[in-house]
Amino acid sequence: MNVRLYLLQRATAAIMVPLVLGHLAIIYYATSRGLSAADILGRTRGSIGWGAYYALFVLAASAHGAIGVRVIASEWTALRGRQLDVFALGAGIVLAVLGLRAVAAVVLP
């Protein structure tokens, strides 16, 4: 892995740490208050803040995961060079699209 990807993966990890902690705190709050899925969706629908929070989370996780998949693929497959880059980029795009669809399902009215 080159230095740029190494630094990008560390940066995405640093971005995700507070997001994961916030997500866990939200889960704790929701479960301790006995909120139903309908209650939670009622609070997230139409919220730009929640949409931005989880979109940032999805994009950071997608980039982080794609870099990790690239490393694993380079160790376990014959992919090298451009093929490896395209494979990792494809994995990142798939993760981002699926994650952003989930965010849209929870946030959009």
KAGIFEN-V366747 format. One record per helix or strand of 2 or more residues. SS is the DSSP state (H for helix, E for strand). FROM is the first residue (numbers start at 0). TO is the last residue. If there is no record, write none. Layout:
BEGIN
ss = (SS SS)
from = (FROM FROM)
to = (TO TO)
END
This chain:
BEGIN
ss = (H H H H)
from = (2 36 47 80)
to = (31 43 75 106)
END
